[in-house]
Amino acid sequence: MSRYVFTSESVTEGHPDKICDQVSDAVLDALLAQDPASRVACETVVNTGLCLITGEVTTTARVDFNTLVRGVIEEIGYSGARAGGFDARSCAVLIALDQQSPDIAQGVDEADDHDGDPLDKIGAGDQGIMFGFACNETPELMPLPISLAHRLARRLAQVRHDGSLPYLLPDGKTQVSVVYENDLPVAIDTILISTQHTAEIDGISDEKGLRERIAADLWSHVVEPSTADLNLQPDRETTRFLVNPTGKFVVGGPQGDAGLTGRKIIVDTYGGYARHGGGAFSGKDPTKVDRSAAYAARYVAKALVAAGLARKVEVQLSYAIGVAKPTSILVESFGTGSIDNADLTALVQEHFDLRPGAIIESFGLRELPQQRGGRFYQDVAAYGHFGRRDLDLPWENVAAIAATLQQATAGRVATGAGA
């Protein structure tokens, strides 16, 4: 019997890096809502009293970036007396956006392998490798550690926003360690929550008293509600529960640490449980395959697991800048497939169109901000881009393609992999 502990982390929307991801994606939403053909590569930096947006943008849209940025920061919770050195109303907002390089634009506008098919016309916006993953550990077909970490982080923000725990401030991180036996989760070993808070809570100001009060509140208001529907739940007696291990967490957000777009790529994906190609998502329009092909790879992996063809699947895609068709496709089922990896890969090549133009069209990636009231990408910029049961994401809707895959493989026998 193999036994090990695997850990994943998440962060709240008020974490400095996540502020940046949300600002970058709010810029993307605003531009695509007016001009779906916008080319966007927007990076954000935050520090005490400062928010800078920079990068490359080609668009016909007209956006008041200053008002947009301040609105995102205020919505997260950085405003007023408790803003802590980073106030939406008074921070400096600097805009330094250039136009996309024509050398990149020509390869995206007219793919090198374009043969007349309109979907062949769009070339990949850059070279790179992307991974998608799915497993049957949770209803959303995500690894349990990252799923639990996101649940806790979302709930931590919720009880702050609704006033259940009014002393909480925006910055926070969660971490969950899960015990596995024979690659199956069997227990929750450790839960860690670090959350920013006011210097005093109902007259309590000493570190020991603050930690005890916060720990008790977080267990009842965050941990229990976040895990109540799970078969595998934490146990107050046996699950180690760590809260603000340094003693207190009063100075946080951009006052405590600078933030950058794209610095939480493992939080955005699978919590380290699967490989990552290295490309960030936020602030990038759909022609950037770092984003769109990663969504497609998740769609493929989830469809294969949902179809019952494997319990665990990792899909790798690779692209060349200015070329439409992927340079490679690889499926790995880790010995859990009902057919072998070569047959799974062939199945993907037959049933999925993984050219950037086809991905953009099938998921509606350019039109989604406009269709959803000017806001789509900002909502996935915090708490993960995959397995989101709280959002209607096209790359998570695999019922139809899973049924097609089941029909295509009916009666086939595995040639090498173990079911």
Secondary structure as GFF3:
##gff-version 3
##sequence-region A 1 419
A	DSSP	beta_strand	3	11	.	.	.	ID=ss1
A	DSSP	alpha_helix	16	34	.	.	.	ID=ss2
A	DSSP	beta_strand	39	47	.	.	.	ID=ss3
A	DSSP	beta_strand	50	58	.	.	.	ID=ss4
A	DSSP	alpha_helix	65	76	.	.	.	ID=ss5
A	DSSP	three_ten_helix	80	82	.	.	.	ID=ss6
A	DSSP	beta_strand	92	98	.	.	.	ID=ss7
A	DSSP	alpha_helix	102	109	.	.	.	ID=ss8
A	DSSP	three_ten_helix	118	120	.	.	.	ID=ss9
A	DSSP	beta_strand	128	135	.	.	.	ID=ss10
A	DSSP	alpha_helix	144	161	.	.	.	ID=ss11
A	DSSP	beta_strand	168	181	.	.	.	ID=ss12
A	DSSP	beta_strand	184	197	.	.	.	ID=ss13
A	DSSP	alpha_helix	207	218	.	.	.	ID=ss14
A	DSSP	pi_helix	219	223	.	.	.	ID=ss15
A	DSSP	alpha_helix	224	227	.	.	.	ID=ss16
A	DSSP	beta_strand	240	243	.	.	.	ID=ss17
A	DSSP	alpha_helix	253	256	.	.	.	ID=ss18
A	DSSP	beta_strand	259	260	.	.	.	ID=ss19
A	DSSP	alpha_helix	265	268	.	.	.	ID=ss20
A	DSSP	alpha_helix	289	306	.	.	.	ID=ss21
A	DSSP	beta_strand	312	319	.	.	.	ID=ss22
A	DSSP	beta_strand	328	332	.	.	.	ID=ss23
A	DSSP	alpha_helix	341	351	.	.	.	ID=ss24
A	DSSP	alpha_helix	356	363	.	.	.	ID=ss25
A	DSSP	alpha_helix	368	371	.	.	.	ID=ss26
A	DSSP	alpha_helix	377	380	.	.	.	ID=ss27
A	DSSP	three_ten_helix	394	396	.	.	.	ID=ss28
A	DSSP	alpha_helix	399	409	.	.	.	ID=ss29
###
